[in-house]
């Protein structure tokens, strides 16, 4: 990926496609979970509705930050938003997701 924003967009697509392999491979080892279960619960299918990148900030050659809003619906419930400011690092020639600070739901 050329930058952290491109990785953020690819990771959103991986959530839509339920590609836990890609998500784990692009997660920094210091914060990566051992497993990632993206399967739906009975009657609670997750439908991703869209991604809006609010800001992208390259802090230096090895660190970047991406703020975004992801919209989703779980089952027959109403639409929800995830507001997050994500941290990324550039290591061994690739960008990796480190962690994110969840903001207030808007």
DAZILIN-V163655 format. One record per residue. RES is the residue in one letter. SS is DSSP state (H for helix, E for strand, C for the rest). OMEGA is omega in whole degrees, 0 to 359 (NA if undefined). BURIAL is # if it has 9 or more other C-alpha atoms within 8 Angstrom, else .. Layout:
# DAZILIN-V163655
RES/SS/OMEGA/BURIAL ; RES/SS/OMEGA/BURIAL
This chain:
# DAZILIN-V163655
X/C/183/. ; X/C/179/. ; X/C/183/. ; X/H/178/# ; X/H/178/. ; X/H/178/# ; X/H/179/# ; X/H/179/# ; X/H/179/# ; X/H/178/. ; X/H/175/# ; X/H/179/# ; X/H/178/. ; X/H/175/# ; X/H/179/# ; X/H/183/# ; X/C/180/. ; X/C/182/. ; X/C/181/# ; X/H/178/# ; X/H/179/. ; X/H/180/# ; X/H/179/# ; X/H/181/# ; X/H/182/. ; X/C/180/# ; X/E/180/# ; X/C/185/# ; X/C/182/. ; X/C/182/. ; X/C/183/. ; X/C/175/# ; X/C/179/. ; X/C/179/. ; X/C/179/. ; X/C/181/. ; X/C/180/. ; X/C/181/. ; X/C/178/. ; X/C/172/. ; X/E/180/. ; X/C/179/. ; X/C/183/. ; X/E/179/# ; X/C/176/# ; X/E/175/# ; X/E/178/# ; X/E/188/# ; X/E/178/. ; X/E/179/. ; X/E/174/# ; X/E/176/. ; X/E/181/# ; X/E/180/. ; X/E/176/. ; X/E/182/# ; X/E/175/. ; X/E/184/. ; X/E/172/. ; X/E/185/. ; X/C/183/. ; X/C/184/. ; X/E/178/# ; X/E/182/# ; X/E/178/# ; X/E/174/# ; X/E/184/# ; X/E/169/# ; X/E/175/# ; X/E/180/# ; X/E/180/# ; X/E/175/# ; X/E/178/# ; X/E/182/# ; X/C/181/# ; X/C/182/. ; X/C/179/. ; X/C/178/. ; X/E/178/. ; X/E/176/. ; X/E/169/# ; X/E/177/# ; X/E/185/# ; X/E/169/# ; X/E/186/# ; X/E/178/# ; X/E/180/# ; X/E/174/# ; X/E/177/# ; X/E/181/# ; X/E/177/. ; X/C/175/. ; X/C/178/. ; X/E/174/. ; X/E/179/# ; X/E/174/# ; X/E/178/# ; X/E/179/# ; X/E/181/. ; X/E/176/. ; X/E/181/. ; X/E/180/. ; X/C/178/. ; X/C/177/. ; X/C/181/. ; X/C/NA/.
